[in-house]
Each structure stands twice: as structure tokens, then as C-alpha cells.
Amino acid sequence: MTAWDPHPQLATRRIGADRIGPGAAPGIGPGAVDEYLALQAAAIERLVGCGVEASAAALHMRAEARRLVLDSGLDPAEAHLAIEPIMATAQTAIGEVQDELRRVVLHSLRLGRNRLGLA
């Protein structure tokens, strides 16, 4: 597993001058499309990474709950009744955080598109 860079580097490739000029969209400077594509790729990569991490955390949480039940000697049915509401609440919270992350990423991409003159 690789560590996530919280500050991804944007692409440095520039669009050729022949693509900028008459007929080009107003406000689009050299490299704007490349920069936006790099921003979009970094955002999507982070969304996917967070989804994988959230799924792994949910699996780990369930496995740890099972281990605790076995170690405690409690009746599995009784333990399930006690643990399941907590697990459901935690998974709901994880889902809400993922949804909020998606909204923030979409908003950031819209802002980036506008800032770069691609809107």
C-alpha cells in the first residue's frame, strides 16, 4: 500500500500555442486543460482510495468485533444484538463521510474548471 500525498503535483505539460488562439475558448491559457485533467485524476484517485480504505476499515471493524465476542465468552447471539446497532451506526457514518467527500470533490472540480477558464 502506498502513502497518499496530500498535495498532488499537477501536470506541467502545456498545450501547444497552435491550440490557443483564434477559435479557442475565451480565458483558456496554456496548460489549463492539462492542469484540470491532472486535478481531476488526483481527485478521482483520492475518492477511490478513500472508498477502498473505508471498506477495509468496515471489514476490520467487523472482524475485531467477532474476535472480541469470541474472547469474551459471551453468547454470540446476545453479542450480535449488542454489537450490531453500533456497527450499523459506524457504517452509516462512514457512508456519510464518503458522500460528503464526493460533494467536496465535485465542488472543487467545478471551482478548478471555473478558475482555469474551462467552464
Order of alpha helices (4+ residues) and beta strands (2+ residues): alpha-alpha
